[in-house]
Amino acid sequence: MSTLYVSRRTLLARAAVITGAAIAATLPASHLLSSQAYAAGNDPIPADVKKAVRRAQARQRRVLTGKPSHNG
């Protein structure tokens, strides 16, 4: 049985080709290449999150009025 000599450069090149092929095969199925029309249909911030942000901003405006508190 003979030992097959493979240089480090050859091994790294083969690994890079295999990794690149795997990425190229899975990339079209991913959402990384989504079109703008597809992305525009999906709201990245849900309505309940927007409502919570509005409540927090209103609370912040009430708290930061610049008037001293009655509680000290």
C-alpha positions as CSV (number, residue, x, y, z in Angstrom):
1,M,0.0,0.0,0.0
2,S,1.5,3.3,-1.1
3,T,1.0,6.6,0.6
4,L,-0.4,9.3,-1.6
5,Y,1.4,12.6,-1.2
6,V,-0.9,15.7,-1.3
7,S,0.7,19.1,-0.7
8,R,-0.9,21.5,1.6
9,R,-1.5,23.9,-1.2
10,T,-3.4,21.2,-3.2
11,L,-5.4,20.3,-0.2
12,L,-6.4,23.9,0.6
13,A,-7.3,24.5,-3.1
14,R,-9.5,21.4,-3.2
15,A,-11.2,22.5,0.1
16,A,-11.8,26.0,-1.3
17,V,-13.4,24.6,-4.5
18,I,-15.6,22.2,-2.5
19,T,-16.7,25.0,-0.2
20,G,-17.3,27.4,-3.0
21,A,-19.4,24.9,-4.9
22,A,-21.4,24.2,-1.7
23,I,-22.1,27.9,-1.2
24,A,-23.0,28.4,-4.8
25,A,-25.4,25.5,-4.7
26,T,-27.2,26.8,-1.5
27,L,-27.1,30.5,-2.2
28,P,-30.0,30.7,-4.7
29,A,-32.3,29.0,-2.2
30,S,-31.3,31.5,0.5
31,H,-32.8,34.9,1.1
32,L,-29.4,36.6,0.5
33,L,-30.3,37.1,-3.1
34,S,-33.9,38.2,-2.6
35,S,-35.2,40.8,-5.0
36,Q,-36.4,44.2,-3.8
37,A,-40.0,43.3,-4.6
38,Y,-39.8,40.2,-2.4
39,A,-38.1,42.2,0.4
40,A,-40.6,45.0,0.2
41,G,-43.5,42.6,0.8
42,N,-42.0,41.5,4.2
43,D,-42.1,44.0,6.9
44,P,-38.9,43.6,9.0
45,I,-40.5,45.2,12.0
46,P,-43.7,43.6,13.2
47,A,-46.7,45.8,14.2
48,D,-46.5,44.8,17.9
49,V,-42.9,45.9,18.0
50,K,-43.7,49.2,16.4
51,K,-46.5,49.7,19.0
52,A,-44.2,48.9,21.8
53,V,-41.6,51.4,20.5
54,R,-44.3,54.1,20.3
55,R,-45.4,53.4,23.9
56,A,-41.8,53.6,25.1
57,Q,-41.1,56.8,23.2
58,A,-44.3,58.4,24.7
59,R,-43.3,57.2,28.2
60,Q,-39.8,58.7,27.6
61,R,-41.4,62.1,26.6
62,R,-43.5,62.0,29.8
63,V,-40.5,61.2,32.0
64,L,-38.1,63.6,30.5
65,T,-40.1,66.8,30.8
66,G,-37.4,68.7,32.6
67,K,-39.5,69.3,35.7
68,P,-38.4,68.1,39.1
69,S,-40.3,65.2,40.4
70,H,-42.6,65.4,43.4
71,N,-41.0,62.3,44.7
72,G,-37.6,63.9,45.0
